[in-house]
Amino acid sequence: MNEAIRDFLPWILSAITIYTMWLAGERSKNAWLIGLANQALWLLWIVAMRAWGLLPMNIALWIVYGRNHLKWNRDIP
């Protein structure tokens, strides 16, 4: 299982991150929800690979994406 996570999940994470930023540029309300889901996958990768140095980034992005989702839902008609 760890080999599949190590070998394939970074590609998926990269694609979802790029897609999230694309959606944000299009001002899509769903951008931040997709980003939040992606952070769950990042957390899986961090734990599986014991890449603890990425944990602060993951926590910060949970907060930023959650905040942006709430703010955009309020601000975008």
N, CA, C and O atoms as a Tripos MOL2 file, in Angstrom:
@<TRIPOS>MOLECULE
protein
  308   307    77     0     0
PROTEIN
NO_CHARGES

@<TRIPOS>ATOM
      1 N           0.8260   -1.2000    0.0000 N.3       1 MET1
      2 CA          0.0000    0.0000    0.0000 C.3       1 MET1
      3 C           0.8670    1.2580    0.0000 C.2       1 MET1
      4 O           0.5960    2.1960   -0.7500 O.2       1 MET1
      5 N           1.9080    1.2850    0.8380 N.am      2 ASN2
      6 CA          2.7700    2.4650    0.8940 C.3       2 ASN2
      7 C           3.4430    2.7400   -0.4520 C.2       2 ASN2
      8 O           3.6670    3.8960   -0.8110 O.2       2 ASN2
      9 N           3.7660    1.6760   -1.1990 N.am      3 GLU3
     10 CA          4.3870    1.8940   -2.5140 C.3       3 GLU3
     11 C           3.4260    2.5970   -3.4600 C.2       3 GLU3
     12 O           3.8310    3.4950   -4.1990 O.2       3 GLU3
     13 N           2.1550    2.1980   -3.4470 N.am      4 ALA4
     14 CA          1.1610    2.8480   -4.2990 C.3       4 ALA4
     15 C           0.9990    4.3070   -3.8870 C.2       4 ALA4
     16 O           0.9210    5.1950   -4.7360 O.2       4 ALA4
     17 N           0.9490    4.5450   -2.5880 N.am      5 ILE5
     18 CA          0.8380    5.9200   -2.0960 C.3       5 ILE5
     19 C           2.0660    6.7120   -2.5150 C.2       5 ILE5
     20 O           1.9510    7.8300   -3.0180 O.2       5 ILE5
     21 N           3.2390    6.1330   -2.3070 N.am      6 ARG6
     22 CA          4.4900    6.8340   -2.6400 C.3       6 ARG6
     23 C           4.5940    7.1300   -4.1320 C.2       6 ARG6
     24 O           5.0300    8.2130   -4.5210 O.2       6 ARG6
     25 N           4.1980    6.1760   -4.9660 N.am      7 ASP7
     26 CA          4.4070    6.3050   -6.4040 C.3       7 ASP7
     27 C           3.3140    7.0800   -7.1380 C.2       7 ASP7
     28 O           3.6100    7.8040   -8.0890 O.2       7 ASP7
     29 N           2.0730    6.9420   -6.7170 N.am      8 PHE8
     30 CA          0.9670    7.5030   -7.4920 C.3       8 PHE8
     31 C           0.2980    8.7110   -6.8560 C.2       8 PHE8
     32 O          -0.1630    9.6040   -7.5660 O.2       8 PHE8
     33 N           0.2390    8.7520   -5.5440 N.am      9 LEU9
     34 CA         -0.4780    9.8520   -4.9010 C.3       9 LEU9
     35 C           0.1200   11.2220   -5.2020 C.2       9 LEU9
     36 O          -0.6430   12.1740   -5.3640 O.2       9 LEU9
     37 N           1.4480   11.3780   -5.2860 N.am     10 PRO10
     38 CA          1.9700   12.7090   -5.6410 C.3      10 PRO10
     39 C           1.4530   13.2270   -6.9800 C.2      10 PRO10
     40 O           1.2420   14.4300   -7.1290 O.2      10 PRO10
     41 N           1.2460   12.3510   -7.9480 N.am     11 TRP11
     42 CA          0.7050   12.7660   -9.2470 C.3      11 TRP11
     43 C          -0.7370   13.2510   -9.0950 C.2      11 TRP11
     44 O          -1.1280   14.2620   -9.6780 O.2      11 TRP11
     45 N          -1.5110   12.5220   -8.3110 N.am     12 ILE12
     46 CA         -2.9000   12.8980   -8.0720 C.3      12 ILE12
     47 C          -2.9610   14.2170   -7.3040 C.2      12 ILE12
     48 O          -3.7510   15.1000   -7.6390 O.2      12 ILE12
     49 N          -2.1280   14.3460   -6.2800 N.am     13 LEU13
     50 CA         -2.0790   15.5770   -5.4920 C.3      13 LEU13
     51 C          -1.7230   16.7690   -6.3680 C.2      13 LEU13
     52 O          -2.3280   17.8340   -6.2490 O.2      13 LEU13
     53 N          -0.7590   16.5950   -7.2300 N.am     14 SER14
     54 CA         -0.3520   17.6780   -8.1300 C.3      14 SER14
     55 C          -1.5010   18.0740   -9.0510 C.2      14 SER14
     56 O          -1.7810   19.2620   -9.2140 O.2      14 SER14
     57 N          -2.1610   17.1040   -9.6460 N.am     15 ALA15
     58 CA         -3.2560   17.3950  -10.5720 C.3      15 ALA15
     59 C          -4.4050   18.1130   -9.8610 C.2      15 ALA15
     60 O          -4.9550   19.0790  -10.3910 O.2      15 ALA15
     61 N          -4.7660   17.6510   -8.6750 N.am     16 ILE16
     62 CA         -5.8590   18.2830   -7.9500 C.3      16 ILE16
     63 C          -5.4730   19.6900   -7.5130 C.2      16 ILE16
     64 O          -6.3010   20.5990   -7.5680 O.2      16 ILE16
     65 N          -4.2400   19.8810   -7.0840 N.am     17 THR17
     66 CA         -3.7920   21.2160   -6.6760 C.3      17 THR17
     67 C          -3.8470   22.1860   -7.8510 C.2      17 THR17
     68 O          -4.3190   23.3130   -7.6960 O.2      17 THR17
     69 N          -3.3760   21.7700   -9.0150 N.am     18 ILE18
     70 CA         -3.4220   22.6180  -10.2120 C.3      18 ILE18
     71 C          -4.8750   22.9240  -10.5850 C.2      18 ILE18
     72 O          -5.2070   24.0650  -10.9050 O.2      18 ILE18
     73 N          -5.7250   21.9250  -10.5450 N.am     19 TYR19
     74 CA         -7.1430   22.1070  -10.8550 C.3      19 TYR19
     75 C          -7.7960   23.0740   -9.8590 C.2      19 TYR19
     76 O          -8.5890   23.9270  -10.2560 O.2      19 TYR19
     77 N          -7.4690   22.9450   -8.5810 N.am     20 THR20
     78 CA         -8.0100   23.8440   -7.5610 C.3      20 THR20
     79 C          -7.6290   25.2840   -7.8600 C.2      20 THR20
     80 O          -8.4730   26.1760   -7.7840 O.2      20 THR20
     81 N          -6.3740   25.5190   -8.1990 N.am     21 MET21
     82 CA         -5.9350   26.8840   -8.5030 C.3      21 MET21
     83 C          -6.6050   27.4110   -9.7680 C.2      21 MET21
     84 O          -6.9180   28.5980   -9.8590 O.2      21 MET21
     85 N          -6.8230   26.5350  -10.7390 N.am     22 TRP22
     86 CA         -7.5390   26.9290  -11.9530 C.3      22 TRP22
     87 C          -8.9620   27.3680  -11.5890 C.2      22 TRP22
     88 O          -9.4250   28.4200  -12.0310 O.2      22 TRP22
     89 N          -9.6470   26.5580  -10.7850 N.am     23 LEU23
     90 CA        -11.0040   26.8980  -10.3670 C.3      23 LEU23
     91 C         -11.0380   28.1950   -9.5700 C.2      23 LEU23
     92 O         -11.9600   28.9960   -9.7280 O.2      23 LEU23
     93 N         -10.0510   28.4060   -8.7240 N.am     24 ALA24
     94 CA         -9.9930   29.6460   -7.9460 C.3      24 ALA24
     95 C          -9.8610   30.8420   -8.8840 C.2      24 ALA24
     96 O         -10.4850   31.8790   -8.6580 O.2      24 ALA24
     97 N          -9.0610   30.7050   -9.9230 N.am     25 GLY25
     98 CA         -8.9100   31.7740  -10.9000 C.3      25 GLY25
     99 C         -10.1930   32.0560  -11.6580 C.2      25 GLY25
    100 O         -10.4220   33.1720  -12.1240 O.2      25 GLY25
    101 N         -11.0260   31.0360  -11.7770 N.am     26 GLU26
    102 CA        -12.3340   31.1890  -12.4220 C.3      26 GLU26
    103 C         -13.3990   31.6300  -11.4250 C.2      26 GLU26
    104 O         -14.5690   31.7720  -11.7800 O.2      26 GLU26
    105 N         -12.9960   31.8420  -10.1910 N.am     27 ARG27
    106 CA        -13.8840   32.2610   -9.0940 C.3      27 ARG27
    107 C         -15.0010   31.2560   -8.8260 C.2      27 ARG27
    108 O         -16.1270   31.6370   -8.5050 O.2      27 ARG27
    109 N         -14.6820   29.9780   -8.9610 N.am     28 SER28
    110 CA        -15.6400   28.9150   -8.6810 C.3      28 SER28
    111 C         -15.7650   28.7120   -7.1780 C.2      28 SER28
    112 O         -14.7660   28.5900   -6.4700 O.2      28 SER28
    113 N         -17.0050   28.6780   -6.7010 N.am     29 LYS29
    114 CA        -17.2470   28.4400   -5.2740 C.3      29 LYS29
    115 C         -16.7100   27.0740   -4.8260 C.2      29 LYS29
    116 O         -16.3480   26.8940   -3.6630 O.2      29 LYS29
    117 N         -16.6640   26.1240   -5.7510 N.am     30 ASN30
    118 CA        -16.2390   24.7690   -5.4060 C.3      30 ASN30
    119 C         -14.7270   24.6070   -5.3100 C.2      30 ASN30
    120 O         -14.2450   23.5650   -4.8650 O.2      30 ASN30
    121 N         -13.9820   25.6100   -5.7180 N.am     31 ALA31
    122 CA        -12.5210   25.5000   -5.7000 C.3      31 ALA31
    123 C         -12.0190   25.1180   -4.3160 C.2      31 ALA31
    124 O         -11.1820   24.2270   -4.1740 O.2      31 ALA31
    125 N         -12.5280   25.7890   -3.3080 N.am     32 TRP32
    126 CA        -12.0010   25.5910   -1.9540 C.3      32 TRP32
    127 C         -12.4630   24.2730   -1.3540 C.2      32 TRP32
    128 O         -11.7590   23.6960   -0.5250 O.2      32 TRP32
    129 N         -13.6290   23.7860   -1.7560 N.am     33 LEU33
    130 CA        -14.0590   22.4610   -1.2830 C.3      33 LEU33
    131 C         -13.1610   21.3670   -1.8650 C.2      33 LEU33
    132 O         -12.7910   20.4200   -1.1710 O.2      33 LEU33
    133 N         -12.8220   21.5080   -3.1330 N.am     34 ILE34
    134 CA        -11.9100   20.5520   -3.7610 C.3      34 ILE34
    135 C         -10.5400   20.6460   -3.0960 C.2      34 ILE34
    136 O          -9.8830   19.6320   -2.8630 O.2      34 ILE34
    137 N         -10.1170   21.8710   -2.7930 N.am     35 GLY35
    138 CA         -8.8540   22.0550   -2.0750 C.3      35 GLY35
    139 C          -8.8690   21.3890   -0.7070 C.2      35 GLY35
    140 O          -7.8740   20.7960   -0.2910 O.2      35 GLY35
    141 N          -9.9960   21.4860   -0.0060 N.am     36 LEU36
    142 CA        -10.1030   20.8240    1.3050 C.3      36 LEU36
    143 C         -10.0040   19.3130    1.1660 C.2      36 LEU36
    144 O          -9.3180   18.6560    1.9490 O.2      36 LEU36
    145 N         -10.6890   18.7620    0.1720 N.am     37 ALA37
    146 CA        -10.5940   17.3170   -0.0680 C.3      37 ALA37
    147 C          -9.1580   16.9240   -0.3990 C.2      37 ALA37
    148 O          -8.6760   15.8750    0.0290 O.2      37 ALA37
    149 N          -8.4830   17.7720   -1.1600 N.am     38 ASN38
    150 CA         -7.0950   17.5090   -1.5090 C.3      38 ASN38
    151 C          -6.2010   17.5210   -0.2720 C.2      38 ASN38
    152 O          -5.2390   16.7570   -0.1930 O.2      38 ASN38
    153 N          -6.5130   18.3790    0.6850 N.am     39 GLN39
    154 CA         -5.7070   18.4150    1.9060 C.3      39 GLN39
    155 C          -5.8400   17.1130    2.6960 C.2      39 GLN39
    156 O          -4.9000   16.6950    3.3730 O.2      39 GLN39
    157 N          -7.0000   16.4800    2.6090 N.am     40 ALA40
    158 CA         -7.1590   15.1700    3.2510 C.3      40 ALA40
    159 C          -6.2200   14.1550    2.6000 C.2      40 ALA40
    160 O          -5.6130   13.3300    3.2820 O.2      40 ALA40
    161 N          -6.1100   14.2250    1.2700 N.am     41 LEU41
    162 CA         -5.1680   13.3280    0.5750 C.3      41 LEU41
    163 C          -3.7220   13.6720    0.9150 C.2      41 LEU41
    164 O          -2.8860   12.7830    1.0740 O.2      41 LEU41
    165 N          -3.4310   14.9780    1.0260 N.am     42 TRP42
    166 CA         -2.0860   15.3890    1.4430 C.3      42 TRP42
    167 C          -1.7700   14.8200    2.8250 C.2      42 TRP42
    168 O          -0.6650   14.3320    3.0620 O.2      42 TRP42
    169 N          -2.7320   14.8830    3.7240 N.am     43 LEU43
    170 CA         -2.5120   14.3580    5.0730 C.3      43 LEU43
    171 C          -2.2220   12.8610    5.0280 C.2      43 LEU43
    172 O          -1.3520   12.3760    5.7510 O.2      43 LEU43
    173 N          -2.9400   12.1320    4.1870 N.am     44 LEU44
    174 CA         -2.6740   10.7020    4.0050 C.3      44 LEU44
    175 C          -1.2320   10.4930    3.5570 C.2      44 LEU44
    176 O          -0.5320    9.6280    4.0840 O.2      44 LEU44
    177 N          -0.7890   11.2890    2.5800 N.am     45 TRP45
    178 CA          0.5740   11.1530    2.0650 C.3      45 TRP45
    179 C           1.6070   11.5100    3.1400 C.2      45 TRP45
    180 O           2.6170   10.8220    3.2880 O.2      45 TRP45
    181 N           1.3500   12.5740    3.8800 N.am     46 ILE46
    182 CA          2.2720   13.0050    4.9380 C.3      46 ILE46
    183 C           2.4430   11.9110    5.9740 C.2      46 ILE46
    184 O           3.5640   11.6090    6.3830 O.2      46 ILE46
    185 N           1.3370   11.3140    6.4020 N.am     47 VAL47
    186 CA          1.4130   10.2580    7.4200 C.3      47 VAL47
    187 C           2.0720    9.0070    6.8490 C.2      47 VAL47
    188 O           2.9470    8.4200    7.4860 O.2      47 VAL47
    189 N           1.6540    8.5970    5.6480 N.am     48 ALA48
    190 CA          2.2090    7.3710    5.0500 C.3      48 ALA48
    191 C           3.7050    7.4870    4.7970 C.2      48 ALA48
    192 O           4.4440    6.5170    4.9720 O.2      48 ALA48
    193 N           4.1540    8.6680    4.3850 N.am     49 MET49
    194 CA          5.5630    8.8590    4.0680 C.3      49 MET49
    195 C           6.3650    9.4220    5.2400 C.2      49 MET49
    196 O           7.5790    9.6060    5.1490 O.2      49 MET49
    197 N           5.6680    9.6910    6.3340 N.am     50 ARG50
    198 CA          6.3090   10.2830    7.5190 C.3      50 ARG50
    199 C           7.0520   11.5690    7.1560 C.2      50 ARG50
    200 O           8.1680   11.8260    7.6090 O.2      50 ARG50
    201 N           6.3880   12.3570    6.3280 N.am     51 ALA51
    202 CA          6.9460   13.6310    5.8670 C.3      51 ALA51
    203 C           6.4310   14.7400    6.7820 C.2      51 ALA51
    204 O           5.7030   15.6320    6.3460 O.2      51 ALA51
    205 N           6.8130   14.6730    8.0390 N.am     52 TRP52
    206 CA          6.2490   15.5380    9.0770 C.3      52 TRP52
    207 C           6.5230   17.0220    8.8370 C.2      52 TRP52
    208 O           5.7950   17.8690    9.3540 O.2      52 TRP52
    209 N           7.5380   17.3460    8.0760 N.am     53 GLY53
    210 CA          7.8290   18.7440    7.7850 C.3      53 GLY53
    211 C           6.7480   19.4180    6.9490 C.2      53 GLY53
    212 O           6.6680   20.6460    6.9130 O.2      53 GLY53
    213 N           5.9090   18.6200    6.2730 N.am     54 LEU54
    214 CA          4.8120   19.1770    5.4840 C.3      54 LEU54
    215 C           3.5330   19.3670    6.3020 C.2      54 LEU54
    216 O           2.5720   19.9590    5.8100 O.2      54 LEU54
    217 N           3.5080   18.8830    7.5170 N.am     55 LEU55
    218 CA          2.3110   18.9820    8.3500 C.3      55 LEU55
    219 C           1.8970   20.4250    8.6300 C.2      55 LEU55
    220 O           0.7050   20.7210    8.5520 O.2      55 LEU55
    221 N           2.8190   21.3420    8.9550 N.am     56 PRO56
    222 CA          2.3900   22.7410    9.1600 C.3      56 PRO56
    223 C           1.7190   23.3430    7.9200 C.2      56 PRO56
    224 O           0.7420   24.0820    8.0420 O.2      56 PRO56
    225 N           2.2410   23.0280    6.7230 N.am     57 MET57
    226 CA          1.6140   23.4990    5.4920 C.3      57 MET57
    227 C           0.2030   22.9370    5.3710 C.2      57 MET57
    228 O          -0.7270   23.6610    5.0160 O.2      57 MET57
    229 N           0.0430   21.6660    5.6600 N.am     58 ASN58
    230 CA         -1.2480   21.0170    5.5570 C.3      58 ASN58
    231 C          -2.2560   21.6610    6.5080 C.2      58 ASN58
    232 O          -3.3860   21.9490    6.1110 O.2      58 ASN58
    233 N          -1.8650   21.8830    7.7260 N.am     59 ILE59
    234 CA         -2.7610   22.5080    8.7060 C.3      59 ILE59
    235 C          -3.1370   23.9260    8.2610 C.2      59 ILE59
    236 O          -4.3030   24.3160    8.3290 O.2      59 ILE59
    237 N          -2.1460   24.6850    7.8090 N.am     60 ALA60
    238 CA         -2.4040   26.0530    7.3660 C.3      60 ALA60
    239 C          -3.3590   26.0730    6.1730 C.2      60 ALA60
    240 O          -4.2420   26.9280    6.1010 O.2      60 ALA60
    241 N          -3.1910   25.1500    5.2490 N.am     61 LEU61
    242 CA         -4.0600   25.1400    4.0710 C.3      61 LEU61
    243 C          -5.4740   24.6820    4.4040 C.2      61 LEU61
    244 O          -6.4240   25.1290    3.7630 O.2      61 LEU61
    245 N          -5.6390   23.7980    5.3930 N.am     62 TRP62
    246 CA         -6.9920   23.4700    5.8630 C.3      62 TRP62
    247 C          -7.6970   24.7540    6.2900 C.2      62 TRP62
    248 O          -8.8550   24.9880    5.9430 O.2      62 TRP62
    249 N          -6.9750   25.5840    7.0520 N.am     63 ILE63
    250 CA         -7.5530   26.8340    7.5610 C.3      63 ILE63
    251 C          -7.8320   27.8110    6.4270 C.2      63 ILE63
    252 O          -8.9200   28.3830    6.3540 O.2      63 ILE63
    253 N          -6.8620   28.0040    5.5440 N.am     64 VAL64
    254 CA         -7.0200   28.9570    4.4350 C.3      64 VAL64
    255 C          -8.1450   28.5190    3.4990 C.2      64 VAL64
    256 O          -8.9950   29.3320    3.1390 O.2      64 VAL64
    257 N          -8.1610   27.2590    3.1060 N.am     65 TYR65
    258 CA         -9.2000   26.7940    2.1850 C.3      65 TYR65
    259 C         -10.5740   26.8710    2.8390 C.2      65 TYR65
    260 O         -11.5440   27.2480    2.1810 O.2      65 TYR65
    261 N         -10.6790   26.5230    4.1130 N.am     66 GLY66
    262 CA        -11.9540   26.6320    4.8210 C.3      66 GLY66
    263 C         -12.4220   28.0760    4.8990 C.2      66 GLY66
    264 O         -13.5910   28.3690    4.6520 O.2      66 GLY66
    265 N         -11.5220   28.9630    5.2380 N.am     67 ARG67
    266 CA        -11.8380   30.3930    5.3060 C.3      67 ARG67
    267 C         -12.2870   30.9130    3.9470 C.2      67 ARG67
    268 O         -13.2970   31.6080    3.8400 O.2      67 ARG67
    269 N         -11.5220   30.5680    2.9030 N.am     68 ASN68
    270 CA        -11.8600   31.0430    1.5630 C.3      68 ASN68
    271 C         -13.2160   30.5070    1.1100 C.2      68 ASN68
    272 O         -13.9920   31.2270    0.4830 O.2      68 ASN68
    273 N         -13.4960   29.2630    1.4240 N.am     69 HIS69
    274 CA        -14.7920   28.6850    1.0600 C.3      69 HIS69
    275 C         -15.9280   29.4720    1.7220 C.2      69 HIS69
    276 O         -16.8950   29.8460    1.0580 O.2      69 HIS69
    277 N         -15.8120   29.7190    3.0120 N.am     70 LEU70
    278 CA        -16.8480   30.4750    3.7210 C.3      70 LEU70
    279 C         -16.9760   31.8940    3.1750 C.2      70 LEU70
    280 O         -18.0840   32.3920    2.9780 O.2      70 LEU70
    281 N         -15.8460   32.5340    2.9340 N.am     71 LYS71
    282 CA        -15.8490   33.9250    2.4470 C.3      71 LYS71
    283 C         -16.4290   34.0060    1.0290 C.2      71 LYS71
    284 O         -17.2380   34.8890    0.7440 O.2      71 LYS71
    285 N         -16.0290   33.1090    0.1580 N.am     72 TRP72
    286 CA        -16.5140   33.1560   -1.2210 C.3      72 TRP72
    287 C         -17.9990   32.8280   -1.2920 C.2      72 TRP72
    288 O         -18.7120   33.3980   -2.1180 O.2      72 TRP72
    289 N         -18.4760   31.9310   -0.4530 N.am     73 ASN73
    290 CA        -19.9040   31.6240   -0.4640 C.3      73 ASN73
    291 C         -20.7180   32.8180   -0.0220 C.2      73 ASN73
    292 O         -21.8640   32.9810   -0.4420 O.2      73 ASN73
    293 N         -20.1480   33.6430    0.8100 N.am     74 ARG74
    294 CA        -20.8240   34.8420    1.2780 C.3      74 ARG74
    295 C         -20.7280   35.9570    0.2280 C.2      74 ARG74
    296 O         -21.6820   36.7150    0.0490 O.2      74 ARG74
    297 N         -19.5850   36.0640   -0.4680 N.am     75 ASP75
    298 CA        -19.3230   37.2000   -1.3460 C.3      75 ASP75
    299 C         -19.7300   37.0110   -2.8020 C.2      75 ASP75
    300 O         -20.0460   37.9880   -3.4810 O.2      75 ASP75
    301 N         -19.7300   35.7760   -3.2960 N.am     76 ILE76
    302 CA        -20.0250   35.5350   -4.7130 C.3      76 ILE76
    303 C         -21.5050   35.1750   -4.8530 C.2      76 ILE76
    304 O         -21.9800   34.2500   -4.1930 O.2      76 ILE76
    305 N         -22.2330   35.8900   -5.7000 N.am     77 PRO77
    306 CA        -23.6680   35.5950   -5.8720 C.3      77 PRO77
    307 C         -23.8810   34.2720   -6.5990 C.2      77 PRO77
    308 O         -25.0220   33.8700   -6.8270 O.2      77 PRO77
@<TRIPOS>BOND
     1     1     2 1
     2     2     3 1
     3     3     4 2
     4     3     5 am
     5     5     6 1
     6     6     7 1
     7     7     8 2
     8     7     9 am
     9     9    10 1
    10    10    11 1
    11    11    12 2
    12    11    13 am
    13    13    14 1
    14    14    15 1
    15    15    16 2
    16    15    17 am
    17    17    18 1
    18    18    19 1
    19    19    20 2
    20    19    21 am
    21    21    22 1
    22    22    23 1
    23    23    24 2
    24    23    25 am
    25    25    26 1
    26    26    27 1
    27    27    28 2
    28    27    29 am
    29    29    30 1
    30    30    31 1
    31    31    32 2
    32    31    33 am
    33    33    34 1
    34    34    35 1
    35    35    36 2
    36    35    37 am
    37    37    38 1
    38    38    39 1
    39    39    40 2
    40    39    41 am
    41    41    42 1
    42    42    43 1
    43    43    44 2
    44    43    45 am
    45    45    46 1
    46    46    47 1
    47    47    48 2
    48    47    49 am
    49    49    50 1
    50    50    51 1
    51    51    52 2
    52    51    53 am
    53    53    54 1
    54    54    55 1
    55    55    56 2
    56    55    57 am
    57    57    58 1
    58    58    59 1
    59    59    60 2
    60    59    61 am
    61    61    62 1
    62    62    63 1
    63    63    64 2
    64    63    65 am
    65    65    66 1
    66    66    67 1
    67    67    68 2
    68    67    69 am
    69    69    70 1
    70    70    71 1
    71    71    72 2
    72    71    73 am
    73    73    74 1
    74    74    75 1
    75    75    76 2
    76    75    77 am
    77    77    78 1
    78    78    79 1
    79    79    80 2
    80    79    81 am
    81    81    82 1
    82    82    83 1
    83    83    84 2
    84    83    85 am
    85    85    86 1
    86    86    87 1
    87    87    88 2
    88    87    89 am
    89    89    90 1
    90    90    91 1
    91    91    92 2
    92    91    93 am
    93    93    94 1
    94    94    95 1
    95    95    96 2
    96    95    97 am
    97    97    98 1
    98    98    99 1
    99    99   100 2
   100    99   101 am
   101   101   102 1
   102   102   103 1
   103   103   104 2
   104   103   105 am
   105   105   106 1
   106   106   107 1
   107   107   108 2
   108   107   109 am
   109   109   110 1
   110   110   111 1
   111   111   112 2
   112   111   113 am
   113   113   114 1
   114   114   115 1
   115   115   116 2
   116   115   117 am
   117   117   118 1
   118   118   119 1
   119   119   120 2
   120   119   121 am
   121   121   122 1
   122   122   123 1
   123   123   124 2
   124   123   125 am
   125   125   126 1
   126   126   127 1
   127   127   128 2
   128   127   129 am
   129   129   130 1
   130   130   131 1
   131   131   132 2
   132   131   133 am
   133   133   134 1
   134   134   135 1
   135   135   136 2
   136   135   137 am
   137   137   138 1
   138   138   139 1
   139   139   140 2
   140   139   141 am
   141   141   142 1
   142   142   143 1
   143   143   144 2
   144   143   145 am
   145   145   146 1
   146   146   147 1
   147   147   148 2
   148   147   149 am
   149   149   150 1
   150   150   151 1
   151   151   152 2
   152   151   153 am
   153   153   154 1
   154   154   155 1
   155   155   156 2
   156   155   157 am
   157   157   158 1
   158   158   159 1
   159   159   160 2
   160   159   161 am
   161   161   162 1
   162   162   163 1
   163   163   164 2
   164   163   165 am
   165   165   166 1
   166   166   167 1
   167   167   168 2
   168   167   169 am
   169   169   170 1
   170   170   171 1
   171   171   172 2
   172   171   173 am
   173   173   174 1
   174   174   175 1
   175   175   176 2
   176   175   177 am
   177   177   178 1
   178   178   179 1
   179   179   180 2
   180   179   181 am
   181   181   182 1
   182   182   183 1
   183   183   184 2
   184   183   185 am
   185   185   186 1
   186   186   187 1
   187   187   188 2
   188   187   189 am
   189   189   190 1
   190   190   191 1
   191   191   192 2
   192   191   193 am
   193   193   194 1
   194   194   195 1
   195   195   196 2
   196   195   197 am
   197   197   198 1
   198   198   199 1
   199   199   200 2
   200   199   201 am
   201   201   202 1
   202   202   203 1
   203   203   204 2
   204   203   205 am
   205   205   206 1
   206   206   207 1
   207   207   208 2
   208   207   209 am
   209   209   210 1
   210   210   211 1
   211   211   212 2
   212   211   213 am
   213   213   214 1
   214   214   215 1
   215   215   216 2
   216   215   217 am
   217   217   218 1
   218   218   219 1
   219   219   220 2
   220   219   221 am
   221   221   222 1
   222   222   223 1
   223   223   224 2
   224   223   225 am
   225   225   226 1
   226   226   227 1
   227   227   228 2
   228   227   229 am
   229   229   230 1
   230   230   231 1
   231   231   232 2
   232   231   233 am
   233   233   234 1
   234   234   235 1
   235   235   236 2
   236   235   237 am
   237   237   238 1
   238   238   239 1
   239   239   240 2
   240   239   241 am
   241   241   242 1
   242   242   243 1
   243   243   244 2
   244   243   245 am
   245   245   246 1
   246   246   247 1
   247   247   248 2
   248   247   249 am
   249   249   250 1
   250   250   251 1
   251   251   252 2
   252   251   253 am
   253   253   254 1
   254   254   255 1
   255   255   256 2
   256   255   257 am
   257   257   258 1
   258   258   259 1
   259   259   260 2
   260   259   261 am
   261   261   262 1
   262   262   263 1
   263   263   264 2
   264   263   265 am
   265   265   266 1
   266   266   267 1
   267   267   268 2
   268   267   269 am
   269   269   270 1
   270   270   271 1
   271   271   272 2
   272   271   273 am
   273   273   274 1
   274   274   275 1
   275   275   276 2
   276   275   277 am
   277   277   278 1
   278   278   279 1
   279   279   280 2
   280   279   281 am
   281   281   282 1
   282   282   283 1
   283   283   284 2
   284   283   285 am
   285   285   286 1
   286   286   287 1
   287   287   288 2
   288   287   289 am
   289   289   290 1
   290   290   291 1
   291   291   292 2
   292   291   293 am
   293   293   294 1
   294   294   295 1
   295   295   296 2
   296   295   297 am
   297   297   298 1
   298   298   299 1
   299   299   300 2
   300   299   301 am
   301   301   302 1
   302   302   303 1
   303   303   304 2
   304   303   305 am
   305   305   306 1
   306   306   307 1
   307   307   308 2
@<TRIPOS>SUBSTRUCTURE
     1 MET1         2 RESIDUE 1 A MET
     2 ASN2         6 RESIDUE 1 A ASN
     3 GLU3        10 RESIDUE 1 A GLU
     4 ALA4        14 RESIDUE 1 A ALA
     5 ILE5        18 RESIDUE 1 A ILE
     6 ARG6        22 RESIDUE 1 A ARG
     7 ASP7        26 RESIDUE 1 A ASP
     8 PHE8        30 RESIDUE 1 A PHE
     9 LEU9        34 RESIDUE 1 A LEU
    10 PRO10       38 RESIDUE 1 A PRO
    11 TRP11       42 RESIDUE 1 A TRP
    12 ILE12       46 RESIDUE 1 A ILE
    13 LEU13       50 RESIDUE 1 A LEU
    14 SER14       54 RESIDUE 1 A SER
    15 ALA15       58 RESIDUE 1 A ALA
    16 ILE16       62 RESIDUE 1 A ILE
    17 THR17       66 RESIDUE 1 A THR
    18 ILE18       70 RESIDUE 1 A ILE
    19 TYR19       74 RESIDUE 1 A TYR
    20 THR20       78 RESIDUE 1 A THR
    21 MET21       82 RESIDUE 1 A MET
    22 TRP22       86 RESIDUE 1 A TRP
    23 LEU23       90 RESIDUE 1 A LEU
    24 ALA24       94 RESIDUE 1 A ALA
    25 GLY25       98 RESIDUE 1 A GLY
    26 GLU26      102 RESIDUE 1 A GLU
    27 ARG27      106 RESIDUE 1 A ARG
    28 SER28      110 RESIDUE 1 A SER
    29 LYS29      114 RESIDUE 1 A LYS
    30 ASN30      118 RESIDUE 1 A ASN
    31 ALA31      122 RESIDUE 1 A ALA
    32 TRP32      126 RESIDUE 1 A TRP
    33 LEU33      130 RESIDUE 1 A LEU
    34 ILE34      134 RESIDUE 1 A ILE
    35 GLY35      138 RESIDUE 1 A GLY
    36 LEU36      142 RESIDUE 1 A LEU
    37 ALA37      146 RESIDUE 1 A ALA
    38 ASN38      150 RESIDUE 1 A ASN
    39 GLN39      154 RESIDUE 1 A GLN
    40 ALA40      158 RESIDUE 1 A ALA
    41 LEU41      162 RESIDUE 1 A LEU
    42 TRP42      166 RESIDUE 1 A TRP
    43 LEU43      170 RESIDUE 1 A LEU
    44 LEU44      174 RESIDUE 1 A LEU
    45 TRP45      178 RESIDUE 1 A TRP
    46 ILE46      182 RESIDUE 1 A ILE
    47 VAL47      186 RESIDUE 1 A VAL
    48 ALA48      190 RESIDUE 1 A ALA
    49 MET49      194 RESIDUE 1 A MET
    50 ARG50      198 RESIDUE 1 A ARG
    51 ALA51      202 RESIDUE 1 A ALA
    52 TRP52      206 RESIDUE 1 A TRP
    53 GLY53      210 RESIDUE 1 A GLY
    54 LEU54      214 RESIDUE 1 A LEU
    55 LEU55      218 RESIDUE 1 A LEU
    56 PRO56      222 RESIDUE 1 A PRO
    57 MET57      226 RESIDUE 1 A MET
    58 ASN58      230 RESIDUE 1 A ASN
    59 ILE59      234 RESIDUE 1 A ILE
    60 ALA60      238 RESIDUE 1 A ALA
    61 LEU61      242 RESIDUE 1 A LEU
    62 TRP62      246 RESIDUE 1 A TRP
    63 ILE63      250 RESIDUE 1 A ILE
    64 VAL64      254 RESIDUE 1 A VAL
    65 TYR65      258 RESIDUE 1 A TYR
    66 GLY66      262 RESIDUE 1 A GLY
    67 ARG67      266 RESIDUE 1 A ARG
    68 ASN68      270 RESIDUE 1 A ASN
    69 HIS69      274 RESIDUE 1 A HIS
    70 LEU70      278 RESIDUE 1 A LEU
    71 LYS71      282 RESIDUE 1 A LYS
    72 TRP72      286 RESIDUE 1 A TRP
    73 ASN73      290 RESIDUE 1 A ASN
    74 ARG74      294 RESIDUE 1 A ARG
    75 ASP75      298 RESIDUE 1 A ASP
    76 ILE76      302 RESIDUE 1 A ILE
    77 PRO77      306 RESIDUE 1 A PRO
